[in-house]
């Protein structure tokens, strides 16, 4: 099956040695334990990842064309921060 990746927009490795790849057209890809997971099809509404970042607390931040998402360590879920009044309180 052909992946709908138009371009890779960023990649990084977290403290648990997971590799995260942001793409345009296919969303976010997670490489772990010799497996591949398309996170976007499960949780993100926008397949166009514009930026990807891991902060000092090992939290994964994603910027898409239409939203900002946050994933805390130990959680498999991404939290949408769109319209969040308390966005800056999440950064602390």
C-alpha positions in Angstrom: 0.0 0.0 0.0 1.4 3.4 -0.9 1.5 6.0 1.9 0.1 9.4 1.1 3.3 11.2 2.2 4.0 14.3 0.1 7.0 15.4 2.2 8.7 14.8 5.6 8.4 18.0 7.7 10.4 16.9 10.7 11.7 14.0 12.8 13.1 13.3 16.2 13.7 10.7 18.9 12.2 10.8 22.4 13.8 9.5 25.6 12.1 6.1 25.1 13.9 5.8 21.7 10.7 6.2 19.8 11.2 7.9 16.4 8.5 10.4 15.5 8.2 11.6 11.8 6.0 14.5 10.9 4.7 14.5 7.3 2.6 16.5 4.9 -0.3 14.4 3.8 0.1 11.4 6.1 0.3 13.1 9.5 2.5 11.7 12.3 4.3 8.4 12.1 5.7 6.6 15.2 8.5 4.0 14.8 9.0 1.8 17.9 9.9 -1.8 18.7 10.4 -2.5 14.9 6.7 -1.4 14.4 5.2 1.5 12.5 2.0 3.4 13.6 0.2 6.2 11.8 -0.9 8.2 14.8 -2.8 10.7 12.7 -5.4 8.2 11.5 -6.3 7.5 15.1 -6.1 10.9 16.8 -5.2 13.9 14.7 -7.8 15.5 12.5 -5.2 17.2 10.2 -2.7 15.0 8.2 -0.4 18.0 7.6 2.1 18.2 10.4 4.0 21.5 10.1 6.2 21.2 13.2 7.3 18.7 15.8 9.1 19.3 19.1 9.9 17.6 22.3 10.4 19.8 25.4 12.5 19.3 28.5 9.7 17.3 30.2 9.7 14.8 27.2 6.3 16.1 26.0 5.7 15.9 22.3 4.2 19.0 20.7 2.8 19.0 17.2 1.7 21.9 15.1 -0.6 21.1 12.2 -2.1 23.3 9.6 -5.1 23.8 11.8 -4.3 22.9 15.4 -1.7 22.4 18.2 -1.4 19.0 20.0 0.3 17.9 23.1 1.2 14.4 24.2 2.5 13.8 27.7 5.0 11.0 28.5 3.3 7.7 29.4 0.2 8.6 27.6 -0.8 7.4 24.1 -3.3 10.2 23.6 -2.8 13.6 22.1 -4.6 16.6 23.6 -5.9 19.2 21.2 -5.1 22.7 22.4 -7.2 24.5 19.8 -9.1 27.3 21.4 -7.6 26.5 24.8 -7.5 29.6 26.9 -5.0 28.0 29.2 -2.4 27.1 26.5 0.4 28.8 28.3 -0.3 27.0 31.5 0.4 23.7 29.7 3.9 24.8 28.9 5.0 25.1 32.6 
